[in-house]
Every structure is written in structure tokens, then in C-alpha cells.
Amino acid sequence: MCVRRQKLLLISDLYPTPENSVSGIFVKHQVQALRSFYDITVLATHFPGNPCIRMEQTPEYRVIYVNFPQSRLLFPLTALHYRKWVLPQLKKLLKEWQPDLIQVHDCRHIPELLCLSSVLRDVPIRKILTLHNIKTLPELGEHLYLRQLYKYTLKRAFSIWDKVLFVNKAQKLRMEEIIPADKSVFIGNAIHPATACEDPFIRQTAESLQPDEFNILTVGNLTATKGFDILINAVAQMREQGKAVTLWIVGDGAQRENLSKLILDLDLQRQVHMVLAKSNEIVRQLYPLFDLFALPSYSESFGIVYVEAMEAGIPVIGVRGQGIDGVVIDGENGLLCQPKDQASLHEKISWVMEHPEAAKEMAKKGQTTVKEQYMMDDLIQRLRDIYEE
């Protein structure tokens, strides 16, 4: 007898867009893995953007992209745009496609989760929320007069979910007053094995790296909180000490111009190379070419790039107190520097340079950690168990 596959509706503001195919790639990878077990439709939302609805039908699943604007008057009023552009698409899917499960990845509690709660509250199907970040919490409000609104709406936004999954334990602890213990689950995150890729850029990079130099790789969206400026300044400090170090920054974003100016001001054009964002397949082949992966990000809910670098078998430097803290155990399977601390980062990089054999052993332990605890197949099984409780 043929058993009907369950329908999974995945809603996310993290799913990669045609304009940015790299950001949020881990959500796409989860969708691709879950496709073996469920029929999937993705409702991928994005703001701020020009209002636009478009559909993409892949051989495996369907994606409905919805862009909507942000309120120019007051941020919470963005909920009006969400109601106008996103909720009609959701209601249509609920009525016509009739999913059996709903999985939401991330989303702010204002506007998205609050608006979703108004539609999904009485929908009698299992609803799962995965938080990769905690955005618009009351204490994080940019304006004091908004905090009461945030506090008033917070519990309502999180009240409808059967389970709320967290990618790091600190987030779970932070939300324990809002989300009951029986609904709160630490799930972690995961990567799939690297796939073969023969892009010319990989060969060109390999040929550019000099064996008598210490080559550092960093990857990410070029935003202020990633700490790329701290890393560039650490490289400048090492050059002043006569150390032969190069840094390759792979990514794109709003800070590109500022970082380029910093490199110029420090006269680091030969030491620091800025490369436009590359596909995940290419980046996964870049890691093994380098001596170290370092990302001093001080606002990171998990940090999938650290895990990818660890899986590739190179030493990794993350930041204490961020999402990678706990995956990386300082001094055992990687290193952690203090947040926003150039001296601490410089110290960690210097240690790797001065202790190559110990760093190599540390990298092996990091690789083992990832292969045993952070691979996609295991995460998908944990998700399926939660879906089917």
C-alpha cells in the first residue's frame, strides 16, 4: 500500500535569495536533506525590499519568494507590510496545499512571528520554530519607548509553537522565562560533507598562496559585527613585527568600502585580499588551502563557517561567548579569543604560528568533533523525531 508523504511548509527569512545565494545556505541544505522524507514548499521572505512575489519550482521542491518593504515611520509598523504581502501567500498555501507540518527558521518576533501567530494559532497541525538568532528582544530595542511594546508582544509571538528549537545553549537559557521548558529544545546546527568542485578560482587561489607565508582565511557577510576590521588590524600588527602573514576575506556586504579603505590606510594591499562572495561549494574547497581560519565575530548565533573550516581539518579561531563557544573548546579543538579584542586575537594567531604541530593536533580534534556531532544526517534525524512526536 502506498503511504502518502507528509507535506512540510518551511517559512524563513534566512533562505538564500537569487540575489544572495550564499547567506543562509545552511537552511537550504536542511531543506535539501529533508526532501528525501517530505514534500516541501518554502515560503522565503525578505525585507527591506521592493514588493515582489515570485515562484521557483526546482525538481525537488517549490520556493515562493516574497519581498516586502520596511516601514519608514516606525519599525513595528513593518507588520502592516508583512500582513499585506506575506500572509495572503501563507493563507493560500494553508487552504490549497494543506501542509501537515510547519517549520519556521528564525524570523523577528516583530513583524514576522507576531503576524504568523495570528494566522497559525488555530491551525491544527504541528508547528516548529528554530531560532538561529534572537532579534527584537526588549532589552535590545533601539528606542526605549519601544520596549514596552516588545515586552507585550513577545510571549504572544512565541506562544503558538509546539516546539522551539535553539542552535546554541546560551539562547535557550536566555529565553527560558518566555518559552516553557517542555517546549524548548537545543538542536544545534550541521553541515553536509564537502562536494567536489573544480572552479578555476580554487586553482588560482592555490597558486597564489606562498608556502613561506602564513595564510589566514575568513568568510562571511561584510557587516560591522563580524569583526573583520579587528582581524585586519591584527594582521597589520603582525606585519610590524616582521611576520609574513596574508589574509583572504571572502564575502560581500555593506562594510566593503570601509574595509577597503582600512586596508589602504594601513598599506596592507599586498597582505590582505578581498574576494567577492563565492558559492558554498567553492568555499568548502578553499579551507584546506589555508593555515588558519579566523573570524572574530561578536554577534554570532552559531557560525556555520567555523564548523566547515573544522571539518576541513584546519585550526579555527572563534570568539568566546558567541554561538561557536561550546562547539570550539578553547585549547582543545580550536581557539577562542575575547570579543572586540585585537590583542587577544593577535595572541591566538601567534600561538598557531609558533606551535604548528600542536595546532595540527588541535585541528584534527576539531575535525573529529564535527564529524561526530555536527553532520547533516544526524541533525535531520533529530528534526524528524521532533516533527513526528
C-alpha positions, 0 to 999 in steps of 0.5 A: 500500500502506498503511504502518502508523504507528509507535506512540510511548509518551511517559512524563513527569512534566512533562505538564500535569495537569487540575489544572495545565494550564499547567506543562509545556505545552511537552511537550504541544505536542511531543506535539501536533506529533508526532501528525501522524507517530505514534500516541501514548499518554502515560503522565503521572505525578505525585507527591506525590499521592493514588493515582489512575489515570485515562484521557483519550482526546482525538481525537488521542491517549490520556493515562493519568494516574497519581498516586502518593504520596511516601514519608514515611520516606525519599525513595528509598523513593518507588520502592516507590510508583512500582513499585506504581502506575506500572509495572503501567500501563507493563507493560500498555501494553508487552504490549497496545499494543506501542509501537515507540518510547519517549520519556521527558521528564525524570523523577528518576533516583530513583524514576522512571528507576531503576524504568523501567530495570528494566522497559525494559532488555530491551525491544527497541525504541528508547528516548529520554530528554530531560532538561529538568532534572537532579534527584537528582544526588549532589552535590545530595542533601539528606542526605549519607548519601544520596549514596552511594546516588545515586552507585550508582544513577545510571549504572544509571538512565541506562544503558538509553537509546539516546539522551539528549537535553539542552535546554541545553549546560551539562547535557550537559557536566555529565553527560558522565562518566555518559552516553557521548558517542555517546549524548548529544545537545543538542536544545534546546527550541521553541515553536509560533507564537502562536494567536489568542485573544480572552479578555476578560482580554487586553482588560482587561489592555490597558486597564489598562496606562498608556502613561506607565508602564513595564510589566514582565511575568513568568510562571511557577510561584510557587516560591522559585527563580524569583526573583520576590521579587528582581524585586519588590524591584527594582521597589520600588527603582525606585519610590524613585527616582521611576520609574513602573514596574508589574509583572504576575506571572502564575502560581500556586504555593506562594510566593503568600502570601509574595509577597503579603505582600512586596508589602504590606510594601513598599506596592507594591499599586498597582505590582505585580499578581498574576494567577492562572495563565492558559492558554498561549494567553492568555499568548502574547497578553499579551507584546506588551502589555508593555515588558519581560519579566523573570524572574530565575530561578536554577534554570532548565533552559531557560525556555520563557517567555523564548523566547515573550516573544522571539518576541513581539518584546519585550526579555527579561531572563534570568539568566546561567548558567541554561538561557536563557544561550546562547539570550539573548546578553547585549547582543545579543538580550536581557539577562542579569543575575547570579543572586540579584542585585537590583542587577544586575537593577535595572541591566538594567531601567534600561538598557531604560528609558533606551535604548528604541530600542536595546532595540527593536533588541535585541528584534527580534534576539531575535525573529529568533533564535527564529524561526530556531532555536527553532520547533516544526517544526524541533525535531520534525524533529530528534526524528524523525531521532533516533527513526528512526536 
